[in-house]
Amino acid sequence: EGFIHSCLPKAADLAAEVVALIRALITASGVAGFDETTLRSGPAGEKKYVHGAFTERYSAFWLGARSLDSMADAGILPDFAGIVVSDRYQNYFSSRWKHVAGNQACLAHILRDYEDCAETYPDAVWPVQAQRALRGMIHAWHAACEQRLPAIPDDVLKPLAHEFRHAVLAGLASVPRVPGPKNSTRQKPGRELLEFCRDRRGDVLRFTTDTAICPTHHISERGDRP
């Protein structure tokens, strides 16, 4: 083990230039996926977070804490000026990233969250309605990409977006907010998801107006958890 550890700095030095190049190429890209996952690191029982940034061609990793400072230390988000594709973790939507052009919330995560709502509220229509609308838009995005269109056609998008909006409104009406401080009051299942979809509608449906933006960040999950 000691010999292996002695080799790590030498290996890092040899790879330093190409790692810097990869980070620069991701930073300069128009769209990139971002994700984080836990990793056992240090003494038994301790863990850290692997932060990843990904495009179709490049992957970059950074070991740190689950904090804005660690994400900044990773060296990509502070200068990234493209579209961030990520889950709903609040740090990806922070105003600290002053150059980011916009966000795209991963619809794979959101669809799973609505599935949780469907199981929690089995008699409710709105979770299934929201899933149907989102899947319809993802299908329409793939069709638009195949036709090399810059966006989903309006006549296809409007009824799906309308259905999604009304599903969110119906959910908000049926799952009222629990009064109390926002940061310390536990909400009913689905409430925060619905508020996110209402308040950040543009970050949920950004892919519909630009086919260069992926509706999911599966590439990021593959990178972090191959």
Backbone as CSV, one residue per row, in Angstrom:
resi,resn,N_x,N_y,N_z,CA_x,CA_y,CA_z,C_x,C_y,C_z
1,GLU,0.828,-1.204,0.000,0.000,0.000,0.000,0.865,1.259,0.000
2,GLY,1.927,1.217,0.773,2.798,2.387,0.818,3.432,2.666,-0.530
3,PHE,3.839,1.611,-1.231,4.441,1.787,-2.555,3.424,2.388,-3.532
4,ILE,2.197,1.855,-3.490,1.146,2.383,-4.386,0.923,3.862,-4.114
5,HIS,0.841,4.237,-2.832,0.627,5.642,-2.499,1.791,6.514,-2.968
6,SER,2.988,5.971,-2.931,4.140,6.755,-3.386,4.099,6.986,-4.892
7,CYS,3.403,6.101,-5.618,3.296,6.241,-7.075,2.235,7.250,-7.499
8,LEU,1.254,7.490,-6.644,0.129,8.342,-7.036,0.555,9.757,-7.436
9,PRO,1.409,10.446,-6.634,1.820,11.790,-7.060,2.554,11.794,-8.396
10,LYS,3.368,10.761,-8.641,4.091,10.689,-9.910,3.119,10.514,-11.074
11,ALA,2.134,9.633,-10.883,1.126,9.419,-11.928,0.319,10.687,-12.172
12,ALA,-0.020,11.385,-11.092,-0.784,12.631,-11.225,0.010,13.677,-12.002
13,ASP,1.297,13.752,-11.732,2.137,14.721,-12.453,2.181,14.403,-13.944
14,LEU,2.272,13.118,-14.275,2.336,12.729,-15.683,1.031,13.041,-16.424
15,ALA,-0.071,12.979,-15.694,-1.378,13.200,-16.331,-1.856,14.643,-16.232
16,ALA,-1.093,15.490,-15.565,-1.576,16.843,-15.247,-1.957,17.649,-16.484
17,GLU,-1.149,17.576,-17.534,-1.421,18.401,-18.715,-2.693,17.951,-19.432
18,VAL,-2.866,16.647,-19.591,-4.054,16.168,-20.289,-5.306,16.409,-19.443
19,VAL,-5.180,16.293,-18.120,-6.315,16.583,-17.236,-6.715,18.058,-17.376
20,ALA,-5.745,18.931,-17.414,-6.035,20.360,-17.584,-6.715,20.622,-18.925
21,LEU,-6.276,19.922,-19.965,-6.880,20.076,-21.288,-8.337,19.600,-21.275
22,ILE,-8.586,18.449,-20.657,-9.950,17.925,-20.576,-10.855,18.908,-19.846
23,ARG,-10.379,19.445,-18.743,-11.181,20.409,-17.988,-11.472,21.658,-18.823
24,ALA,-10.489,22.099,-19.583,-10.678,23.277,-20.430,-11.700,22.995,-21.528
25,LEU,-11.660,21.801,-22.113,-12.593,21.450,-23.182,-14.020,21.344,-22.656
26,ILE,-14.193,20.795,-21.447,-15.527,20.728,-20.859,-16.024,22.127,-20.521
27,THR,-15.147,22.942,-19.967,-15.524,24.314,-19.609,-15.958,25.101,-20.830
28,ALA,-15.368,24.816,-21.975,-15.683,25.550,-23.200,-16.885,24.975,-23.950
29,SER,-17.436,23.872,-23.491,-18.540,23.230,-24.213,-19.856,23.980,-24.001
30,GLY,-20.780,23.782,-24.927,-22.066,24.463,-24.845,-23.039,23.806,-23.895
31,VAL,-22.901,22.499,-23.693,-23.768,21.735,-22.795,-22.904,20.707,-22.083
32,ALA,-23.086,20.566,-20.772,-22.338,19.566,-20.016,-23.195,19.042,-18.881
33,GLY,-23.004,17.777,-18.564,-23.704,17.173,-17.434,-22.852,17.213,-16.187
34,PHE,-23.508,17.369,-15.043,-22.794,17.427,-13.766,-23.493,16.505,-12.768
35,ASP,-22.681,15.822,-11.952,-23.253,14.893,-10.977,-22.256,14.709,-9.853
36,GLU,-22.710,14.086,-8.774,-21.824,13.794,-7.646,-22.270,12.478,-7.013
37,THR,-21.320,11.766,-6.443,-21.626,10.504,-5.777,-20.642,10.298,-4.639
38,THR,-21.047,9.499,-3.653,-20.202,9.295,-2.487,-19.105,8.272,-2.779
39,LEU,-18.019,8.379,-2.003,-16.901,7.450,-2.120,-16.250,7.310,-0.749
40,ARG,-16.012,6.082,-0.318,-15.279,5.882,0.929,-13.851,6.392,0.749
41,SER,-13.431,7.253,1.647,-12.118,7.879,1.503,-11.573,8.205,2.880
42,GLY,-10.316,7.829,3.127,-9.721,8.089,4.429,-10.002,6.967,5.408
43,PRO,-9.979,7.263,6.714,-10.208,6.233,7.740,-11.576,5.575,7.586
44,ALA,-11.735,4.387,8.148,-12.998,3.652,8.067,-14.154,4.514,8.574
45,GLY,-15.236,4.487,7.826,-16.422,5.244,8.229,-16.497,6.636,7.640
46,GLU,-15.410,7.116,7.039,-15.428,8.446,6.439,-15.713,8.349,4.944
47,LYS,-16.306,9.390,4.411,-16.596,9.400,2.982,-16.421,10.804,2.429
48,LYS,-16.201,10.862,1.126,-16.140,12.129,0.417,-17.043,12.031,-0.809
49,TYR,-17.070,13.073,-1.585,-17.904,13.100,-2.784,-17.035,13.243,-4.027
50,VAL,-17.333,12.420,-5.012,-16.705,12.561,-6.319,-17.609,13.452,-7.158
51,HIS,-17.109,14.619,-7.534,-17.843,15.527,-8.415,-17.399,15.265,-9.848
52,GLY,-18.360,15.140,-10.749,-18.030,14.860,-12.135,-18.643,15.867,-13.084
53,ALA,-17.917,16.152,-14.153,-18.425,16.988,-15.247,-18.201,16.197,-16.532
54,PHE,-19.222,16.190,-17.424,-19.192,15.255,-18.544,-19.756,15.861,-19.830
55,THR,-19.134,15.504,-20.921,-19.725,15.681,-22.242,-19.703,14.298,-22.897
56,GLU,-20.134,14.226,-24.154,-20.105,12.933,-24.841,-18.678,12.408,-25.016
57,ARG,-17.692,13.301,-25.003,-16.315,12.886,-25.284,-15.390,12.952,-24.075
58,TYR,-15.727,13.771,-23.075,-14.780,14.023,-21.989,-15.434,13.861,-20.626
59,SER,-14.634,13.439,-19.664,-15.076,13.315,-18.275,-13.986,13.871,-17.370
60,ALA,-14.394,14.614,-16.356,-13.442,15.158,-15.382,-13.994,14.913,-13.982
61,PHE,-13.120,14.576,-13.045,-13.540,14.222,-11.688,-12.770,15.035,-10.656
62,TRP,-13.416,15.200,-9.490,-12.794,15.941,-8.398,-13.293,15.349,-7.093
63,LEU,-12.394,15.104,-6.151,-12.764,14.543,-4.855,-12.840,15.658,-3.822
64,GLY,-13.972,15.755,-3.138,-14.124,16.805,-2.137,-15.359,16.579,-1.284
65,ALA,-15.891,17.649,-0.752,-17.097,17.592,0.071,-18.315,17.915,-0.795
66,ARG,-19.501,17.752,-0.237,-20.725,18.092,-0.968,-21.076,19.541,-0.641
67,SER,-20.273,20.442,-1.213,-20.434,21.861,-0.896,-20.144,22.705,-2.129
68,LEU,-20.587,23.948,-2.070,-20.309,24.874,-3.163,-18.811,25.105,-3.319
69,ASP,-18.094,25.158,-2.190,-16.654,25.394,-2.264,-15.945,24.264,-2.998
70,SER,-16.338,23.013,-2.723,-15.720,21.888,-3.421,-16.056,21.907,-4.906
71,MET,-17.291,22.292,-5.230,-17.688,22.379,-6.631,-16.911,23.477,-7.336
72,ALA,-16.625,24.560,-6.609,-15.807,25.633,-7.183,-14.364,25.184,-7.345
73,ASP,-13.852,24.448,-6.345,-12.468,23.969,-6.405,-12.255,23.009,-7.577
74,ALA,-13.326,22.322,-8.001,-13.206,21.411,-9.138,-12.823,22.162,-10.408
75,GLY,-13.107,23.460,-10.455,-12.538,24.314,-11.490,-13.271,24.392,-12.813
76,ILE,-14.506,23.915,-12.904,-15.241,23.990,-14.168,-16.447,24.922,-14.060
77,LEU,-17.289,24.712,-13.061,-18.505,25.520,-12.934,-18.249,27.029,-12.787
78,PRO,-17.183,27.457,-12.112,-16.980,28.907,-11.994,-16.840,29.628,-13.331
79,ASP,-16.302,28.955,-14.351,-16.095,29.589,-15.656,-16.993,29.018,-16.746
80,PHE,-17.793,28.036,-16.407,-18.640,27.386,-17.409,-19.736,28.343,-17.862
81,ALA,-19.889,28.479,-19.180,-20.863,29.434,-19.725,-21.914,28.745,-20.593
82,GLY,-22.037,27.432,-20.446,-23.031,26.692,-21.223,-24.245,26.330,-20.394
83,ILE,-24.928,25.255,-20.802,-26.110,24.756,-20.122,-25.701,23.615,-19.189
84,VAL,-26.087,23.732,-17.925,-25.806,22.710,-16.926,-26.961,21.714,-16.897
85,VAL,-26.669,20.455,-17.202,-27.674,19.387,-17.106,-27.369,18.607,-15.830
86,SER,-28.341,18.561,-14.904,-28.072,17.972,-13.591,-29.370,17.529,-12.940
87,ASP,-29.240,16.897,-11.776,-30.420,16.614,-10.975,-30.860,17.904,-10.274
88,ARG,-31.806,17.790,-9.346,-32.381,18.998,-8.732,-31.580,19.504,-7.533
89,TYR,-30.394,18.969,-7.298,-29.569,19.431,-6.185,-29.349,20.941,-6.300
90,GLN,-29.688,21.648,-5.239,-29.750,23.115,-5.280,-28.433,23.777,-5.651
91,ASN,-27.305,23.147,-5.348,-26.014,23.779,-5.632,-25.759,23.977,-7.124
92,TYR,-26.389,23.165,-7.976,-26.204,23.348,-9.412,-26.956,24.578,-9.929
93,PHE,-27.885,25.075,-9.129,-28.691,26.233,-9.529,-28.262,27.494,-8.774
94,SER,-27.106,27.429,-8.125,-26.635,28.543,-7.300,-26.275,29.766,-8.146
95,SER,-26.529,30.935,-7.594,-26.153,32.186,-8.262,-24.639,32.393,-8.248
96,ARG,-23.938,31.520,-7.549,-22.470,31.613,-7.514,-21.876,31.359,-8.896
97,TRP,-22.573,30.556,-9.717,-22.071,30.263,-11.061,-22.560,31.359,-12.011
98,LYS,-21.812,32.448,-12.041,-22.261,33.680,-12.692,-22.292,33.584,-14.214
99,HIS,-21.551,32.661,-14.800,-21.456,32.613,-16.258,-22.393,31.585,-16.899
100,VAL,-23.005,30.738,-16.088,-23.856,29.676,-16.626,-24.998,30.279,-17.442
101,ALA,-25.202,29.727,-18.644,-26.240,30.262,-19.537,-27.628,29.773,-19.159
102,GLY,-27.715,28.661,-18.465,-29.008,28.120,-18.072,-28.865,26.716,-17.523
103,ASN,-29.961,26.182,-17.008,-29.973,24.839,-16.442,-31.012,23.968,-17.136
104,GLN,-30.734,22.681,-17.163,-31.719,21.689,-17.591,-31.775,20.619,-16.514
105,ALA,-32.909,20.551,-15.818,-33.082,19.523,-14.798,-33.267,18.164,-15.473
106,CYS,-32.597,17.163,-14.961,-32.650,15.825,-15.557,-34.060,15.249,-15.438
107,LEU,-34.681,14.951,-16.571,-36.042,14.440,-16.557,-36.113,12.989,-16.092
108,ALA,-35.031,12.243,-16.193,-35.046,10.881,-15.663,-35.277,10.908,-14.159
109,HIS,-34.612,11.837,-13.471,-34.827,11.989,-12.034,-36.250,12.458,-11.744
110,ILE,-36.722,13.428,-12.515,-38.048,13.981,-12.259,-39.127,12.923,-12.512
111,LEU,-38.962,12.116,-13.545,-39.918,11.041,-13.807,-39.949,10.043,-12.653
112,ARG,-38.784,9.728,-12.097,-38.742,8.822,-10.944,-39.420,9.463,-9.740
113,ASP,-39.244,10.763,-9.575,-39.891,11.456,-8.459,-41.408,11.435,-8.605
114,TYR,-41.888,11.603,-9.835,-43.340,11.528,-10.052,-43.848,10.096,-9.867
115,GLU,-43.012,9.103,-10.124,-43.406,7.722,-9.853,-43.583,7.514,-8.352
116,ASP,-42.700,8.120,-7.555,-42.862,8.072,-6.103,-44.195,8.701,-5.697
117,CYS,-44.539,9.809,-6.342,-45.813,10.471,-6.041,-46.992,9.571,-6.412
118,ALA,-46.876,8.881,-7.539,-47.954,7.984,-7.962,-48.155,6.857,-6.953
119,GLU,-47.070,6.391,-6.344,-47.184,5.337,-5.343,-47.692,5.889,-4.020
120,THR,-47.330,7.135,-3.715,-47.771,7.758,-2.460,-49.243,8.139,-2.522
121,TYR,-49.677,8.624,-3.692,-51.067,9.049,-3.869,-51.693,8.214,-4.994
122,PRO,-52.009,6.950,-4.721,-52.450,6.039,-5.795,-53.740,6.453,-6.489
123,ASP,-54.570,7.268,-5.840,-55.831,7.686,-6.457,-55.702,8.989,-7.247
124,ALA,-54.525,9.618,-7.201,-54.336,10.908,-7.869,-54.033,10.705,-9.353
125,VAL,-54.532,11.615,-10.162,-54.310,11.561,-11.610,-53.048,12.333,-12.003
126,TRP,-52.744,13.403,-11.281,-51.693,14.328,-11.713,-50.291,13.710,-11.834
127,PRO,-49.877,12.736,-10.980,-48.530,12.179,-11.189,-48.397,11.464,-12.537
128,VAL,-49.407,10.679,-12.895,-49.384,9.964,-14.170,-49.479,10.945,-15.331
129,GLN,-50.283,11.985,-15.155,-50.435,13.007,-16.198,-49.112,13.716,-16.449
130,ALA,-48.405,14.055,-15.382,-47.109,14.732,-15.523,-46.099,13.817,-16.212
131,GLN,-46.067,12.544,-15.830,-45.152,11.595,-16.472,-45.470,11.439,-17.952
132,ARG,-46.758,11.334,-18.274,-47.155,11.160,-19.675,-46.717,12.349,-20.521
133,ALA,-46.902,13.549,-19.984,-46.527,14.751,-20.726,-45.010,14.823,-20.914
134,LEU,-44.249,14.534,-19.858,-42.786,14.596,-19.957,-42.245,13.543,-20.911
135,ARG,-42.784,12.338,-20.837,-42.331,11.296,-21.765,-42.684,11.661,-23.207
136,GLY,-43.846,12.296,-23.382,-44.222,12.746,-24.720,-43.251,13.776,-25.258
137,MET,-42.798,14.679,-24.390,-41.842,15.694,-24.823,-40.471,15.091,-25.114
138,ILE,-40.054,14.104,-24.324,-38.782,13.435,-24.591,-38.845,12.720,-25.939
139,HIS,-39.955,12.048,-26.195,-40.132,11.372,-27.487,-40.090,12.393,-28.625
140,ALA,-40.763,13.529,-28.428,-40.779,14.571,-29.458,-39.388,15.153,-29.671
141,TRP,-38.593,15.236,-28.594,-37.212,15.738,-28.709,-36.377,14.788,-29.567
142,HIS,-36.512,13.485,-29.326,-35.773,12.513,-30.132,-36.177,12.614,-31.608
143,ALA,-37.480,12.765,-31.849,-37.955,12.889,-33.231,-37.394,14.145,-33.886
144,ALA,-37.362,15.249,-33.145,-36.825,16.505,-33.682,-35.328,16.369,-33.972
145,CYS,-34.606,15.667,-33.094,-33.175,15.453,-33.320,-32.949,14.638,-34.588
146,GLU,-33.750,13.603,-34.770,-33.609,12.765,-35.960,-33.864,13.555,-37.240
147,GLN,-34.763,14.537,-37.150,-35.071,15.377,-38.307,-34.148,16.599,-38.392
148,ARG,-33.222,16.692,-37.438,-32.263,17.808,-37.376,-32.965,19.155,-37.257
149,LEU,-34.008,19.166,-36.461,-34.725,20.409,-36.183,-34.083,21.103,-34.985
150,PRO,-34.110,22.435,-34.939,-33.492,23.148,-33.813,-34.304,23.066,-32.525
151,ALA,-35.593,22.729,-32.641,-36.470,22.671,-31.472,-37.654,21.767,-31.789
152,ILE,-38.398,21.391,-30.750,-39.621,20.631,-30.955,-40.655,21.555,-31.607
153,PRO,-41.305,21.145,-32.684,-42.303,21.998,-33.336,-43.406,22.430,-32.366
154,ASP,-43.867,23.670,-32.517,-44.864,24.233,-31.601,-46.138,23.403,-31.549
155,ASP,-46.595,22.910,-32.701,-47.856,22.174,-32.702,-47.757,20.859,-31.939
156,VAL,-46.548,20.327,-31.818,-46.320,19.119,-31.032,-46.123,19.470,-29.556
157,LEU,-45.391,20.549,-29.309,-45.016,20.912,-27.938,-46.174,21.484,-27.126
158,LYS,-46.979,22.336,-27.714,-47.986,23.078,-26.944,-48.935,22.183,-26.155
159,PRO,-49.549,21.161,-26.767,-50.469,20.333,-25.961,-49.765,19.568,-24.850
160,LEU,-48.532,19.155,-25.071,-47.785,18.434,-24.044,-47.400,19.363,-22.900
161,ALA,-46.930,20.566,-23.232,-46.577,21.545,-22.200,-47.812,21.971,-21.412
162,HIS,-48.937,22.094,-22.099,-50.204,22.450,-21.443,-50.604,21.357,-20.453
163,GLU,-50.482,20.114,-20.864,-50.837,19.002,-19.986,-49.923,18.960,-18.766
164,PHE,-48.637,19.191,-18.978,-47.694,19.176,-17.860,-47.992,20.303,-16.874
165,ARG,-48.264,21.483,-17.393,-48.560,22.628,-16.523,-49.775,22.347,-15.650
166,HIS,-50.823,21.790,-16.218,-52.039,21.535,-15.449,-51.854,20.381,-14.466
167,ALA,-50.978,19.440,-14.797,-50.666,18.385,-13.839,-49.975,18.966,-12.612
168,VAL,-49.037,19.885,-12.837,-48.331,20.529,-11.725,-49.305,21.347,-10.885
169,LEU,-50.189,22.107,-11.524,-51.165,22.913,-10.783,-52.110,22.030,-9.971
170,ALA,-52.534,20.924,-10.557,-53.418,20.006,-9.834,-52.703,19.401,-8.631
171,GLY,-51.432,19.056,-8.808,-50.666,18.515,-7.697,-50.489,19.519,-6.572
172,LEU,-50.188,20.758,-6.929,-50.019,21.802,-5.915,-51.303,22.020,-5.131
173,ALA,-52.436,21.919,-5.809,-53.724,22.111,-5.139,-54.053,20.950,-4.200
174,SER,-53.591,19.756,-4.540,-53.939,18.585,-3.729,-52.902,18.257,-2.659
175,VAL,-51.694,18.831,-2.782,-50.652,18.607,-1.779,-50.244,19.968,-1.209
176,PRO,-51.003,20.506,-0.262,-50.720,21.850,0.252,-49.404,21.908,1.015
177,ARG,-48.810,23.084,1.025,-47.548,23.289,1.741,-47.791,23.280,3.242
178,VAL,-46.904,22.607,3.960,-46.957,22.602,5.418,-46.362,23.916,5.916
179,PRO,-47.110,24.696,6.710,-46.590,25.996,7.173,-45.332,25.831,8.016
180,GLY,-44.457,26.827,7.925,-43.252,26.826,8.734,-42.041,27.277,7.945
181,PRO,-40.903,27.458,8.610,-39.674,27.883,7.921,-39.309,26.925,6.793
182,LYS,-38.919,27.489,5.669,-38.668,26.677,4.481,-37.556,25.670,4.686
183,ASN,-36.500,26.066,5.386,-35.331,25.200,5.505,-35.456,24.133,6.587
184,SER,-36.474,24.229,7.447,-36.568,23.276,8.554,-37.911,22.556,8.633
185,THR,-38.844,22.908,7.748,-40.160,22.281,7.780,-40.238,21.164,6.751
186,ARG,-40.514,19.966,7.214,-40.614,18.828,6.315,-41.938,18.890,5.556
187,GLN,-41.855,18.818,4.235,-43.042,18.900,3.399,-43.563,17.511,3.051
188,LYS,-44.823,17.442,2.651,-45.413,16.180,2.214,-44.718,15.716,0.932
189,PRO,-44.692,14.394,0.695,-44.040,13.883,-0.523,-44.583,14.541,-1.785
190,GLY,-43.679,14.997,-2.620,-44.061,15.599,-3.896,-44.213,17.102,-3.875
191,ARG,-44.378,17.694,-2.712,-44.619,19.138,-2.665,-43.428,19.926,-3.220
192,GLU,-42.215,19.609,-2.788,-41.052,20.351,-3.257,-40.786,20.092,-4.733
193,LEU,-41.061,18.872,-5.197,-40.943,18.565,-6.626,-41.894,19.445,-7.429
194,LEU,-43.141,19.546,-6.988,-44.140,20.342,-7.693,-43.762,21.825,-7.692
195,GLU,-43.258,22.316,-6.577,-42.833,23.722,-6.516,-41.656,23.968,-7.455
196,PHE,-40.751,23.004,-7.523,-39.619,23.130,-8.447,-40.127,23.210,-9.882
197,CYS,-41.050,22.325,-10.247,-41.576,22.312,-11.619,-42.376,23.569,-11.935
198,ARG,-42.979,24.178,-10.925,-43.701,25.440,-11.131,-42.732,26.621,-11.217
199,ASP,-41.816,26.710,-10.258,-40.953,27.883,-10.156,-39.798,27.845,-11.157
200,ARG,-39.397,26.656,-11.567,-38.290,26.508,-12.519,-38.753,25.788,-13.777
201,ARG,-39.913,26.161,-14.231,-40.489,25.538,-15.425,-39.519,25.617,-16.611
202,GLY,-38.872,26.777,-16.772,-37.919,26.942,-17.866,-36.740,25.997,-17.762
203,ASP,-36.336,25.659,-16.523,-35.212,24.747,-16.326,-35.625,23.287,-16.472
204,VAL,-36.920,23.024,-16.456,-37.418,21.671,-16.680,-37.632,21.412,-18.169
205,LEU,-38.091,22.438,-18.885,-38.471,22.269,-20.292,-37.527,22.970,-21.266
206,ARG,-36.337,23.325,-20.824,-35.411,24.051,-21.698,-35.065,23.249,-22.949
207,PHE,-34.985,21.944,-22.815,-34.605,21.090,-23.949,-35.608,21.157,-25.093
208,THR,-36.842,21.564,-24.793,-37.876,21.584,-25.829,-37.654,22.684,-26.848
209,THR,-36.911,23.705,-26.473,-36.670,24.835,-27.378,-35.281,24.817,-27.997
210,ASP,-34.493,23.784,-27.655,-33.137,23.681,-28.203,-32.730,22.215,-28.178
211,THR,-32.711,21.584,-29.324,-32.410,20.154,-29.380,-30.943,19.844,-29.075
212,ALA,-30.098,20.862,-28.943,-28.711,20.628,-28.537,-28.620,20.294,-27.053
213,ILE,-29.706,20.539,-26.308,-29.735,20.297,-24.864,-30.391,18.945,-24.600
214,CYS,-29.702,18.091,-23.858,-30.242,16.766,-23.540,-31.269,16.883,-22.411
215,PRO,-32.378,16.145,-22.496,-33.371,16.201,-21.425,-32.988,15.409,-20.183
216,THR,-31.957,14.560,-20.280,-31.487,13.800,-19.119,-29.971,13.920,-19.033
217,HIS,-29.429,13.513,-17.899,-27.961,13.506,-17.777,-27.471,12.101,-17.464
218,HIS,-27.997,11.120,-18.208,-27.549,9.741,-18.043,-26.043,9.616,-18.255
219,ILE,-25.504,10.437,-19.154,-24.063,10.370,-19.396,-23.289,10.685,-18.114
220,SER,-23.832,11.586,-17.292,-23.170,11.924,-16.030,-23.246,10.766,-15.048
221,GLU,-24.424,10.117,-14.971,-24.551,8.983,-14.065,-23.661,7.821,-14.512
222,ARG,-23.559,7.620,-15.822,-22.664,6.567,-16.311,-21.220,6.890,-15.926
223,GLY,-20.871,8.167,-15.979,-19.506,8.554,-15.648,-19.183,8.354,-14.181
224,ASP,-20.139,8.741,-13.316,-19.911,8.603,-11.873,-20.077,7.180,-11.385
225,ARG,-21.011,6.439,-12.031,-21.313,5.082,-11.551,-21.294,4.113,-12.730
226,PRO,-20.126,3.869,-13.335,-20.085,3.017,-14.532,-20.503,1.583,-14.216
